[in-house]
Amino acid sequence: MKIYTKTGDKGTTALFGGTRVSKNHIRIDSYGTIDELNAWIGLIRDQEIDPYTKNLLTLIQHKLFTLGAILATDPDKALLKNGKERLNIPRINDSDIELLENEMDVMNESLPPMTHFILPGGHTTVSYCHIARTVCRRAERMATELFEKEPFDENVMSYINRLSDYLFVLARKLTNDLKAKEIKWIPEKKD
């Protein structure tokens, strides 16, 4: 399989199904940002963290490839002529979303209650987690814009939303695991 196709030299790319769109189309931005998020999660996974979290992050990366494929599919060509779905992959389902929620609940049980907003940082690994969280939020904003124009499976939106929450709680857990300091945001008083 060649990596270069020479078909995108004029600023367009093909969606799954063959439709060509501009490389700055919101659909391309949406799944491109999911791809960026996946790379950041890979960087978190490459850090010195517990094996359980590494395995969960790998699972999340697989789900992000599924999300990207869904977003990269032209909705008008999502079905084949025989009525079957063009994408022959598992979908994002309620149990995928519930897994993130359950993981957050478990992590939160061992963390001190939040009393203030928290400034990102304290340890490189924690910072990577916060970067991934902000990229996830950007992906959510882009996917929301796309969803308003060309609706797709609502579970995709729910998964992206929960994933950003998961990454926030994971950053707090990693802060705790790595014995880093959580820095509270305390607004300065006006004069």
Phi, psi and omega per residue, in radians:
M1 nan 2.134 3.093
K2 -1.385 2.453 3.102
I3 -1.372 -0.677 3.137
Y4 -1.649 2.341 -3.106
T5 -1.993 -0.298 -3.095
K6 1.166 0.170 -3.120
T7 -1.598 -0.172 -3.103
G8 -1.824 0.185 -3.059
D9 -1.154 -0.307 -3.114
K10 -1.852 0.347 3.029
G11 1.480 0.304 3.056
T12 -2.142 2.833 3.080
T13 -2.526 2.800 -3.109
A14 -1.689 2.379 2.979
L15 -1.425 2.882 3.035
F16 -1.154 2.060 -3.020
G17 2.077 -0.238 3.009
G18 1.787 -0.303 -3.135
T19 -1.069 2.335 3.104
R20 -1.717 2.378 3.111
V21 -2.384 2.849 3.081
S22 -1.112 2.545 3.139
K23 -1.179 -0.203 3.066
N24 -1.776 0.267 3.082
H25 -1.130 2.520 -3.110
I26 -1.033 -0.522 3.101
R27 -1.137 -0.724 3.136
I28 -1.200 -0.753 3.080
D29 -1.033 -0.682 -3.108
S30 -1.125 -0.939 -3.093
Y31 -1.355 -0.395 3.025
G32 -1.165 -0.634 3.114
T33 -1.272 -0.582 3.023
I34 -1.099 -0.695 3.104
D35 -1.108 -0.751 3.088
E36 -1.057 -0.776 3.102
L37 -1.025 -0.751 3.137
N38 -1.043 -0.682 3.118
A39 -1.148 -0.728 3.106
W40 -1.119 -0.698 3.117
I41 -1.139 -0.629 3.045
G42 -1.061 -0.663 3.115
L43 -1.165 -0.707 3.073
I44 -1.076 -0.791 -3.120
R45 -1.071 -0.513 -3.133
D46 -1.362 -0.082 -3.139
Q47 -1.439 2.999 3.100
E48 -1.401 1.469 3.113
I49 -2.228 2.977 -3.061
D50 -1.151 2.585 -3.100
P51 -1.035 -0.619 -3.140
Y52 -1.058 -0.823 3.141
T53 -1.139 -0.703 3.090
K54 -0.996 -0.794 -3.139
N55 -1.134 -0.703 3.115
L56 -1.139 -0.695 3.109
L57 -1.118 -0.621 3.067
T58 -1.108 -0.758 3.086
L59 -1.045 -0.762 3.117
I60 -1.071 -0.705 3.111
Q61 -1.066 -0.690 3.077
H62 -1.090 -0.734 3.120
K63 -1.113 -0.628 3.124
L64 -1.166 -0.588 3.038
F65 -1.129 -0.698 3.071
T66 -1.065 -0.816 3.103
L67 -1.002 -0.810 3.141
G68 -1.034 -0.726 3.135
A69 -1.127 -0.705 3.112
I70 -1.094 -0.807 -3.120
L71 -1.202 -0.458 -3.109
A72 -1.496 0.029 -3.102
T73 -1.700 2.223 3.056
D74 -1.106 2.088 -3.091
P75 -1.059 -0.502 3.121
D76 -1.278 -0.268 -3.131
K77 -2.130 0.392 -3.119
A78 -1.224 -0.437 3.123
L79 -1.868 2.465 3.051
L80 -1.381 2.974 -3.122
K81 -1.061 -0.481 3.131
N82 -1.464 0.048 3.097
G83 1.588 -0.119 3.105
K84 -1.389 2.707 3.124
E85 -1.221 2.422 3.105
R86 -1.093 -0.719 3.119
L87 -1.415 2.037 3.122
N88 -1.780 1.074 -3.121
I89 -2.373 2.760 3.068
P90 -1.116 2.621 3.110
R91 -1.601 2.910 2.975
I92 -1.325 2.195 -3.105
N93 -2.149 3.097 -3.092
D94 -1.009 -0.632 -3.110
S95 -1.174 -0.509 3.071
D96 -1.152 -0.707 3.133
I97 -1.230 -0.741 3.132
E98 -1.105 -0.598 3.099
L99 -1.030 -0.803 3.115
L100 -1.090 -0.743 3.128
E101 -1.095 -0.773 3.138
N102 -1.118 -0.709 3.123
E103 -1.103 -0.702 3.090
M104 -1.105 -0.740 3.131
D105 -1.053 -0.776 -3.135
V106 -1.117 -0.800 -3.135
M107 -1.100 -0.745 -3.103
N108 -1.080 -0.501 3.141
E109 -1.062 -0.521 -3.087
S110 -1.751 0.065 -3.099
L111 -1.829 2.610 3.049
P112 -1.169 2.622 3.129
P113 -1.068 2.574 3.077
M114 -1.427 2.273 3.092
T115 -2.023 -0.236 -3.131
H116 -2.550 2.888 2.929
F117 -1.136 2.741 -3.082
I118 -2.062 2.354 3.064
L119 -1.360 2.331 3.080
P120 -1.063 2.507 3.085
G121 2.240 -2.891 -3.139
G122 1.837 -0.490 3.120
H123 -2.881 2.540 -3.103
T124 -0.963 -0.782 -3.123
T125 -1.077 -0.714 3.114
V126 -1.129 -0.715 3.125
S127 -1.098 -0.714 3.080
Y128 -1.030 -0.691 3.137
C129 -1.116 -0.728 3.118
H130 -1.197 -0.622 3.070
I131 -1.101 -0.802 3.111
A132 -1.030 -0.703 3.127
R133 -1.065 -0.758 -3.110
T134 -1.238 -0.606 3.058
V135 -1.139 -0.679 3.099
C136 -1.089 -0.726 3.101
R137 -1.109 -0.682 3.087
R138 -1.123 -0.750 3.098
A139 -1.037 -0.681 3.128
E140 -1.127 -0.739 3.121
R141 -1.100 -0.745 -3.139
M142 -1.176 -0.767 3.135
A143 -1.114 -0.590 3.093
T144 -1.105 -0.773 3.104
E145 -1.078 -0.765 3.114
L146 -1.099 -0.776 -3.113
F147 -1.032 -0.668 3.126
E148 -1.146 -0.524 -3.125
K149 -1.582 -0.727 -3.065
E150 -2.449 1.506 -3.050
P151 -0.958 2.598 3.068
F152 -2.465 -3.059 -3.088
D153 -0.935 2.114 -3.101
E154 -1.094 -0.429 3.111
N155 -1.097 -0.462 3.075
V156 -1.076 -0.806 3.138
M157 -1.117 -0.762 3.138
S158 -1.094 -0.730 -3.112
Y159 -1.107 -0.796 -3.139
I160 -1.076 -0.732 3.129
N161 -1.088 -0.835 -3.137
R162 -1.168 -0.583 -3.128
L163 -1.119 -0.691 3.108
S164 -1.128 -0.668 3.067
D165 -1.124 -0.765 3.118
Y166 -1.015 -0.763 -3.117
L167 -1.134 -0.579 3.070
F168 -1.144 -0.843 -3.131
V169 -1.152 -0.664 3.086
L170 -1.068 -0.702 3.097
A171 -1.036 -0.735 3.107
R172 -1.144 -0.729 3.119
K173 -1.096 -0.779 -3.132
L174 -1.150 -0.619 3.043
T175 -1.005 -0.799 3.130
N176 -1.144 -0.852 -3.114
D177 -1.049 -0.679 -3.065
L178 -1.559 0.058 3.129
K179 1.008 0.609 3.079
A180 -1.533 2.922 -3.117
K181 -1.733 2.296 3.031
E182 -1.462 2.169 -3.115
I183 -1.778 2.046 -3.118
K184 -1.360 2.505 3.006
W185 -1.544 1.976 3.093
I186 -2.081 1.950 -3.083
P187 -1.015 2.470 3.067
E188 -1.213 2.539 3.123
K189 -1.373 2.480 3.067
K190 -1.211 2.583 3.098
D191 -1.232 nan nan
